[in-house]
Amino acid sequence: MNQDFLCNRWVVSSEEARQLIEQGATILDVRNQISWLLGHISGAVHVTWQQFSQQQSPHKGKLIDNPEILSEKLRAVGICNNKPVVVVGNPVHNFGEEGRIVWMLRTLGHSQAVFVDGGHSALVNAGVPIVWGVTQPNPGDFVMQRTSLWEIQRDELKANLAAKDISPDLIVVDAREAREYAGTPSYGEQRGGHLPGAVHFYFQDLKDAQGNLLPRDQIINKLKRLGIQRHTPIITYCTGGIRSAFLTAVLVDLGFNNVKNYAGSMWEWSASPANNYPLESEHK
């Protein structure tokens, strides 16, 4: 599997992932630590999105802002610039962490990061052997080359919303549950509601009951019903940029070429002054 192929793919099948693993790819496992300890793909390193993110509220969804510290943390889990990274999750019971890690790596300049459609169970079903216990990674050599192609900051997003009359095609997508979109704070937001004009698309609606992504045409048809085409400028958000990063990763993999994730998301936006950073609510 060549590098050009991976540049345009953010999601791979279990069979494609198996080939990458056999060719020596770095494997990151974002399932909870107990699940990882009870059985993981040989060589898989357990990671969380939090270890690469800021620790202080309300910026917990944003990546660590010191590039040296962030690079060091990525090298510590074995990330190399020229080696593919396969991220494994538990898509039935998670918040899209595998998509967050892939989005992070792509945003920081890694061109061969992908996650496995169907996650850990799909790899096991594909015959990839598992092991137990702790895996110690070999240090990587990753050097960041950050890009703004797939991320947007709070005030740039605010300016985009203010310019909607100039860029009427822009669609802001809320990837949270319907109750959160309607106005119920659920994960530590300081205010409830959704960003002005945002449409709702729950990230789990990309998947079937087994955690596999729906067929591409089904996803595209769901998005078309919201007015989203491949050329549409899209900004995604959720609570802390995790679920929305998963949505971003899937959209980019489907060929949507103008998608940005707002990692600060509701934690940051709702903590900002309401007169400058308003929210809408469906609650009466």
TORDREN-86772 format. One record per residue (C-alpha): residue number from 1; residue in three letters; y, z, x. Coordinates in Angstrom, 2 decimals. Example, Ala and Ser with C-alpha at 12.3 -4.5 7.8 and 13.67 -1.06 7.14 Angstrom:
TORDREN-86772
+-----+-----+---------+---------+---------+
|   n | res |       v |       w |       u |
+-----+-----+---------+---------+---------+
|   1 | ala |   -4.50 |    7.80 |   12.30 |
|   2 | ser |   -1.06 |    7.14 |   13.67 |
+-----+-----+---------+---------+---------+
This chain:
TORDREN-86772
+-----+-----+---------+---------+---------+
|   n | res |       v |       w |       u |
+-----+-----+---------+---------+---------+
|   1 | met |    0.00 |    0.00 |    0.00 |
|   2 | asn |    3.16 |   -1.19 |    1.75 |
|   3 | gln |    6.59 |    0.38 |    1.98 |
|   4 | asp |    8.33 |   -2.32 |   -0.09 |
|   5 | phe |    5.97 |   -1.59 |   -2.99 |
|   6 | leu |    6.85 |    2.11 |   -2.93 |
|   7 | cys |   10.59 |    1.51 |   -2.70 |
|   8 | asn |   10.58 |    0.25 |   -6.30 |
|   9 | arg |    8.08 |    2.77 |   -7.65 |
|  10 | trp |    8.80 |    6.41 |   -8.46 |
|  11 | val |    5.58 |    6.94 |  -10.46 |
|  12 | val |    2.06 |    5.92 |   -9.46 |
|  13 | ser |   -1.30 |    5.94 |  -11.17 |
|  14 | ser |   -4.03 |    8.34 |  -10.06 |
|  15 | glu |   -5.83 |    5.46 |   -8.36 |
|  16 | glu |   -2.70 |    4.39 |   -6.47 |
|  17 | ala |   -2.11 |    8.03 |   -5.50 |
|  18 | arg |   -5.70 |    8.30 |   -4.27 |
|  19 | gln |   -5.11 |    5.33 |   -1.97 |
|  20 | leu |   -1.89 |    6.83 |   -0.64 |
|  21 | ile |   -3.63 |   10.15 |    0.01 |
|  22 | glu |   -6.47 |    8.41 |    1.84 |
|  23 | gln |   -3.84 |    6.66 |    3.97 |
|  24 | gly |   -2.35 |   10.01 |    5.03 |
|  25 | ala |    0.50 |   10.64 |    2.59 |
|  26 | thr |    2.15 |   14.04 |    2.44 |
|  27 | ile |    1.11 |   15.86 |   -0.75 |
|  28 | leu |    3.30 |   18.36 |   -2.57 |
|  29 | asp |    1.89 |   20.40 |   -5.46 |
|  30 | val |    4.45 |   21.77 |   -7.93 |
|  31 | arg |    2.02 |   23.59 |  -10.24 |
|  32 | asn |    2.23 |   27.37 |  -10.39 |
|  33 | gln |    0.92 |   29.12 |   -7.31 |
|  34 | ile |   -2.15 |   30.61 |   -8.99 |
|  35 | ser |   -3.30 |   27.16 |  -10.15 |
|  36 | trp |   -2.74 |   25.84 |   -6.64 |
|  37 | leu |   -4.72 |   28.66 |   -5.05 |
|  38 | leu |   -7.61 |   28.13 |   -7.47 |
|  39 | gly |   -7.96 |   24.50 |   -6.45 |
|  40 | his |   -5.75 |   21.77 |   -5.03 |
|  41 | ile |   -5.99 |   18.38 |   -3.37 |
|  42 | ser |   -6.94 |   18.76 |    0.27 |
|  43 | gly |   -3.76 |   19.00 |    2.33 |
|  44 | ala |   -1.48 |   19.65 |   -0.66 |
|  45 | val |    1.40 |   22.03 |    0.07 |
|  46 | his |    2.67 |   24.25 |   -2.73 |
|  47 | val |    6.40 |   23.91 |   -3.40 |
|  48 | thr |    8.88 |   24.88 |   -6.11 |
|  49 | trp |   12.13 |   23.16 |   -7.01 |
|  50 | gln |   13.92 |   26.49 |   -6.54 |
|  51 | gln |   13.27 |   26.65 |   -2.79 |
|  52 | phe |   15.49 |   23.59 |   -2.30 |
|  53 | ser |   18.20 |   24.67 |   -4.75 |
|  54 | gln |   21.16 |   27.01 |   -4.69 |
|  55 | gln |   20.40 |   30.63 |   -5.53 |
|  56 | gln |   23.60 |   31.80 |   -7.22 |
|  57 | ser |   24.48 |   31.31 |  -10.86 |
|  58 | pro |   25.82 |   29.08 |  -12.30 |
|  59 | his |   24.83 |   26.59 |   -9.60 |
|  60 | lys |   21.07 |   27.20 |   -9.57 |
|  61 | gly |   20.31 |   23.63 |  -10.64 |
|  62 | lys |   22.17 |   22.08 |   -7.72 |
|  63 | leu |   20.59 |   21.25 |   -4.39 |
|  64 | ile |   21.39 |   23.46 |   -1.40 |
|  65 | asp |   24.76 |   22.23 |   -0.18 |
|  66 | asn |   24.14 |   22.84 |    3.54 |
|  67 | pro |   22.38 |   19.66 |    4.79 |
|  68 | glu |   20.97 |   21.36 |    7.87 |
|  69 | ile |   19.32 |   24.14 |    5.85 |
|  70 | leu |   18.00 |   21.67 |    3.27 |
|  71 | ser |   16.60 |   19.35 |    5.94 |
|  72 | glu |   14.93 |   22.28 |    7.68 |
|  73 | lys |   13.27 |   23.39 |    4.43 |
|  74 | leu |   11.95 |   19.87 |    3.80 |
|  75 | arg |   10.63 |   19.49 |    7.34 |
|  76 | ala |    8.90 |   22.87 |    6.97 |
|  77 | val |    6.76 |   21.53 |    4.12 |
|  78 | gly |    5.81 |   18.44 |    6.11 |
|  79 | ile |    8.26 |   15.79 |    4.93 |
|  80 | cys |    8.58 |   12.84 |    7.31 |
|  81 | asn |   10.94 |    9.90 |    6.95 |
|  82 | asn |    8.28 |    7.23 |    7.34 |
|  83 | lys |    5.35 |    8.82 |    5.52 |
|  84 | pro |    4.88 |    8.50 |    1.74 |
|  85 | val |    5.13 |   11.68 |   -0.34 |
|  86 | val |    2.86 |   12.15 |   -3.37 |
|  87 | val |    3.99 |   14.89 |   -5.76 |
|  88 | val |    1.39 |   16.44 |   -8.06 |
|  89 | gly |    2.21 |   18.42 |  -11.19 |
|  90 | asn |    0.78 |   19.77 |  -14.42 |
|  91 | pro |    2.58 |   17.53 |  -16.93 |
|  92 | val |    1.15 |   19.13 |  -20.07 |
|  93 | his |    2.62 |   22.55 |  -19.24 |
|  94 | asn |    5.69 |   22.13 |  -17.09 |
|  95 | phe |    9.39 |   21.28 |  -17.02 |
|  96 | gly |    9.06 |   18.02 |  -15.11 |
|  97 | glu |    9.10 |   19.63 |  -11.67 |
|  98 | glu |    7.28 |   16.67 |  -10.11 |
|  99 | gly |   10.10 |   14.39 |  -11.24 |
| 100 | arg |   12.68 |   16.80 |   -9.86 |
| 101 | ile |   11.09 |   16.78 |   -6.41 |
| 102 | val |   10.84 |   12.98 |   -6.37 |
| 103 | trp |   14.45 |   12.66 |   -7.57 |
| 104 | met |   15.55 |   15.11 |   -4.86 |
| 105 | leu |   13.73 |   13.26 |   -2.09 |
| 106 | arg |   15.04 |    9.87 |   -3.20 |
| 107 | thr |   18.58 |   11.26 |   -3.46 |
| 108 | leu |   18.28 |   12.67 |    0.06 |
| 109 | gly |   17.19 |    9.30 |    1.44 |
| 110 | his |   13.39 |    9.31 |    1.31 |
| 111 | ser |   12.34 |    5.86 |    0.08 |
| 112 | gln |    8.62 |    6.51 |   -0.48 |
| 113 | ala |    8.46 |    9.56 |   -2.75 |
| 114 | val |    6.40 |    9.24 |   -5.96 |
| 115 | phe |    4.73 |   11.46 |   -8.52 |
| 116 | val |    1.30 |   11.03 |  -10.06 |
| 117 | asp |    1.11 |    9.98 |  -13.70 |
| 118 | gly |   -1.16 |   12.55 |  -15.35 |
| 119 | gly |   -0.78 |   15.02 |  -12.49 |
| 120 | his |   -3.49 |   17.10 |  -10.81 |
| 121 | ser |   -6.10 |   16.59 |  -13.53 |
| 122 | ala |   -5.74 |   12.80 |  -13.31 |
| 123 | leu |   -6.39 |   12.93 |   -9.56 |
| 124 | val |   -9.47 |   15.11 |  -10.08 |
| 125 | asn |  -10.73 |   12.66 |  -12.70 |
| 126 | ala |  -10.15 |    9.86 |  -10.19 |
| 127 | gly |  -12.55 |   11.57 |   -7.78 |
| 128 | val |  -10.06 |   13.07 |   -5.34 |
| 129 | pro |  -11.74 |   16.22 |   -3.92 |
| 130 | ile |  -10.15 |   19.64 |   -4.20 |
| 131 | val |  -10.20 |   22.66 |   -1.90 |
| 132 | trp |   -9.35 |   26.36 |   -2.27 |
| 133 | gly |   -7.14 |   28.71 |   -0.31 |
| 134 | val |   -3.96 |   28.29 |    1.68 |
| 135 | thr |   -2.89 |   25.01 |    3.30 |
| 136 | gln |   -0.54 |   25.21 |    6.30 |
| 137 | pro |    1.59 |   22.05 |    6.59 |
| 138 | asn |    2.30 |   20.25 |    9.81 |
| 139 | pro |    6.08 |   20.23 |   10.42 |
| 140 | gly |    7.83 |   17.02 |    9.43 |
| 141 | asp |   10.69 |   15.08 |   11.00 |
| 142 | phe |   12.79 |   14.34 |    7.92 |
| 143 | val |   16.46 |   13.47 |    8.46 |
| 144 | met |   18.64 |   13.30 |    5.34 |
| 145 | gln |   20.64 |   10.23 |    4.37 |
| 146 | arg |   22.03 |   11.33 |    1.03 |
| 147 | thr |   22.92 |    8.74 |   -1.60 |
| 148 | ser |   24.89 |    9.05 |   -4.84 |
| 149 | leu |   22.88 |    6.32 |   -6.56 |
| 150 | trp |   20.96 |    8.75 |   -8.75 |
| 151 | glu |   23.13 |   11.85 |   -8.96 |
| 152 | ile |   26.48 |   12.80 |  -10.45 |
| 153 | gln |   28.65 |   15.88 |  -10.07 |
| 154 | arg |   30.38 |   17.84 |  -12.82 |
| 155 | asp |   33.90 |   16.49 |  -12.46 |
| 156 | glu |   32.76 |   12.91 |  -12.01 |
| 157 | leu |   30.78 |   13.32 |  -15.23 |
| 158 | lys |   33.85 |   14.78 |  -16.95 |
| 159 | ala |   35.90 |   11.78 |  -15.82 |
| 160 | asn |   33.20 |    9.42 |  -17.11 |
| 161 | leu |   33.29 |   11.11 |  -20.52 |
| 162 | ala |   37.09 |   10.85 |  -20.61 |
| 163 | ala |   36.84 |    7.13 |  -19.82 |
| 164 | lys |   34.34 |    6.34 |  -22.56 |
| 165 | asp |   36.91 |    4.08 |  -24.22 |
| 166 | ile |   37.02 |    2.13 |  -20.94 |
| 167 | ser |   33.22 |    2.23 |  -20.42 |
| 168 | pro |   31.88 |    2.32 |  -23.98 |
| 169 | asp |   28.34 |    1.41 |  -22.93 |
| 170 | leu |   27.80 |    4.76 |  -21.12 |
| 171 | ile |   25.11 |    6.91 |  -22.73 |
| 172 | val |   24.67 |   10.60 |  -21.87 |
| 173 | val |   21.12 |   11.80 |  -22.55 |
| 174 | asp |   20.17 |   15.43 |  -23.21 |
| 175 | ala |   16.53 |   15.92 |  -22.11 |
| 176 | arg |   16.11 |   19.42 |  -23.60 |
| 177 | glu |   14.37 |   20.60 |  -26.75 |
| 178 | ala |   15.98 |   19.84 |  -30.11 |
| 179 | arg |   16.92 |   23.51 |  -30.66 |
| 180 | glu |   18.78 |   23.58 |  -27.35 |
| 181 | tyr |   20.59 |   20.36 |  -28.15 |
| 182 | ala |   21.57 |   21.79 |  -31.55 |
| 183 | gly |   23.22 |   24.80 |  -29.94 |
| 184 | thr |   20.70 |   27.57 |  -29.21 |
| 185 | pro |   21.08 |   28.88 |  -25.62 |
| 186 | ser |   17.54 |   29.32 |  -24.31 |
| 187 | tyr |   17.51 |   29.59 |  -20.51 |
| 188 | gly |   20.62 |   31.48 |  -19.48 |
| 189 | glu |   23.37 |   29.06 |  -20.47 |
| 190 | gln |   26.69 |   30.80 |  -21.10 |
| 191 | arg |   27.49 |   28.59 |  -24.10 |
| 192 | gly |   25.26 |   26.65 |  -26.46 |
| 193 | gly |   25.50 |   23.06 |  -27.58 |
| 194 | his |   25.41 |   19.66 |  -25.93 |
| 195 | leu |   27.82 |   17.52 |  -23.95 |
| 196 | pro |   30.26 |   15.54 |  -26.12 |
| 197 | gly |   28.65 |   12.41 |  -27.52 |
| 198 | ala |   25.28 |   13.05 |  -25.87 |
| 199 | val |   22.14 |   11.65 |  -27.51 |
| 200 | his |   18.92 |   13.65 |  -27.61 |
| 201 | phe |   15.69 |   12.55 |  -25.92 |
| 202 | tyr |   13.24 |   15.36 |  -25.16 |
| 203 | phe |   11.59 |   14.63 |  -21.82 |
| 204 | gln |    8.10 |   15.51 |  -23.11 |
| 205 | asp |    8.38 |   12.65 |  -25.61 |
| 206 | leu |    7.71 |   10.35 |  -22.65 |
| 207 | lys |    4.10 |   11.60 |  -22.59 |
| 208 | asp |    0.95 |   11.78 |  -24.69 |
| 209 | ala |   -0.93 |   15.00 |  -25.50 |
| 210 | gln |   -2.86 |   14.81 |  -22.21 |
| 211 | gly |    0.32 |   14.62 |  -20.13 |
| 212 | asn |    0.06 |   10.93 |  -19.30 |
| 213 | leu |    3.14 |    8.75 |  -19.62 |
| 214 | leu |    3.14 |    6.57 |  -22.71 |
| 215 | pro |    2.71 |    2.82 |  -22.18 |
| 216 | arg |    5.84 |    1.28 |  -20.72 |
| 217 | asp |    6.64 |   -0.78 |  -23.83 |
| 218 | gln |    6.44 |    2.31 |  -26.04 |
| 219 | ile |    8.90 |    4.21 |  -23.85 |
| 220 | ile |   11.27 |    1.24 |  -23.73 |
| 221 | asn |   11.15 |    0.91 |  -27.53 |
| 222 | lys |   11.94 |    4.63 |  -27.95 |
| 223 | leu |   14.95 |    4.18 |  -25.66 |
| 224 | lys |   16.11 |    1.04 |  -27.47 |
| 225 | arg |   16.32 |    3.04 |  -30.69 |
| 226 | leu |   18.94 |    5.17 |  -28.93 |
| 227 | gly |   20.83 |    2.08 |  -27.79 |
| 228 | ile |   19.54 |    2.34 |  -24.22 |
| 229 | gln |   18.80 |   -0.94 |  -22.45 |
| 230 | arg |   17.89 |   -1.55 |  -18.80 |
| 231 | his |   21.50 |   -2.39 |  -17.97 |
| 232 | thr |   22.97 |    0.63 |  -19.81 |
| 233 | pro |   24.83 |    3.17 |  -17.64 |
| 234 | ile |   22.94 |    6.44 |  -18.22 |
| 235 | ile |   23.66 |   10.05 |  -17.26 |
| 236 | thr |   20.90 |   12.60 |  -17.87 |
| 237 | tyr |   21.13 |   16.38 |  -18.01 |
| 238 | cys |   19.24 |   19.44 |  -19.23 |
| 239 | thr |   19.61 |   23.12 |  -18.30 |
| 240 | gly |   19.31 |   22.92 |  -14.53 |
| 241 | gly |   18.60 |   19.26 |  -13.78 |
| 242 | ile |   14.79 |   19.56 |  -13.80 |
| 243 | arg |   13.73 |   17.93 |  -17.06 |
| 244 | ser |   16.53 |   15.40 |  -16.70 |
| 245 | ala |   15.36 |   14.56 |  -13.16 |
| 246 | phe |   11.92 |   13.76 |  -14.59 |
| 247 | leu |   13.55 |   11.50 |  -17.17 |
| 248 | thr |   15.63 |    9.87 |  -14.44 |
| 249 | ala |   12.55 |    9.23 |  -12.30 |
| 250 | val |   10.69 |    7.57 |  -15.18 |
| 251 | leu |   13.69 |    5.42 |  -16.12 |
| 252 | val |   14.22 |    4.23 |  -12.55 |
| 253 | asp |   10.52 |    3.42 |  -12.29 |
| 254 | leu |   10.84 |    1.36 |  -15.50 |
| 255 | gly |   13.60 |   -0.71 |  -13.95 |
| 256 | phe |   16.68 |    0.98 |  -15.41 |
| 257 | asn |   19.12 |    0.43 |  -12.58 |
| 258 | asn |   22.06 |    2.68 |  -13.45 |
| 259 | val |   20.73 |    6.19 |  -14.06 |
| 260 | lys |   22.25 |    9.40 |  -12.67 |
| 261 | asn |   20.99 |   12.97 |  -13.04 |
| 262 | tyr |   23.51 |   15.79 |  -13.43 |
| 263 | ala |   21.74 |   18.56 |  -11.52 |
| 264 | gly |   24.33 |   21.22 |  -12.35 |
| 265 | ser |   23.61 |   20.55 |  -16.03 |
| 266 | met |   24.17 |   23.22 |  -18.68 |
| 267 | trp |   24.08 |   26.16 |  -16.29 |
| 268 | glu |   27.16 |   24.83 |  -14.53 |
| 269 | trp |   28.90 |   23.06 |  -17.43 |
| 270 | ser |   28.62 |   25.98 |  -19.87 |
| 271 | ala |   29.98 |   28.39 |  -17.24 |
| 272 | ser |   33.10 |   26.25 |  -16.80 |
| 273 | pro |   36.26 |   26.71 |  -18.97 |
| 274 | ala |   35.52 |   25.55 |  -22.50 |
| 275 | asn |   38.88 |   23.78 |  -22.93 |
| 276 | asn |   38.12 |   21.48 |  -19.97 |
| 277 | tyr |   34.33 |   21.31 |  -20.30 |
| 278 | pro |   33.68 |   21.25 |  -24.05 |
| 279 | leu |   30.36 |   21.34 |  -25.87 |
| 280 | glu |   29.37 |   20.13 |  -29.31 |
| 281 | ser |   26.99 |   21.98 |  -31.62 |
| 282 | glu |   25.05 |   21.15 |  -34.77 |
| 283 | his |   24.98 |   24.79 |  -35.87 |
| 284 | lys |   27.11 |   25.58 |  -38.87 |
+-----+-----+---------+---------+---------+
